[in-house]
């Protein structure tokens, strides 16, 4: 199980969040490294892995137990916000470890 960032998630087909002009430059090196690592995992034929990316806004908050899962696309709400609390992210992470549904896949979690 790998925890990555939101930067490598797509905001449109073929366009990643880290490629946008507003992506914080302080996070660009880490996001780029996570994207490279994800590509390496996808090319590894003999390893079972799961890669969980949070939403763009990932901070302490409330545990609601109500969230959506996605694959390679940044999840946003009806106002275009992309967020998940650390508490709900943890639920998604443990759920995947206890009941794997995204083996050899990246997935994301958000409201």
LINPE-V503988 format. One line per field, one symbol per residue. ss: DSSP state (H for helix, E for strand, L for the rest). phi: phi as a letter, one per 30 degrees, with the letter a starting at -180 (. if undefined). psi: psi as a letter, one per 30 degrees, with the letter a starting at -180 (. if undefined). Layout:
# LINPE-V503988
ss = ???
phi = ???
psi = ???
This chain:
# LINPE-V503988
ss = LEEELLLLLEEELLEEHHHLLLLLHHHHHHHHHHHHHHHHHHLLLLLLLEEEELLLEEELLLLLLLLEEELLELLLLLLLLLEEEHHHHHHHHHHHHHLLLLLLEEEEEEL
phi = .ccccdedddcaeibcedddddddddceddddddddddddddcddcbdbbbccdddcbbeacdcicaccbcccedbcdcidbbaddddedddddedddbebbdibcbbbad
psi = kkjaafefkkflkgjlefflffkkfffeeeeeeeeeeeeeeffjfgkklkjkkllejjlkbkjfgjllkacfkkklafggkjlkleeeeeeeeeeeeeikfhkhlkllkl.
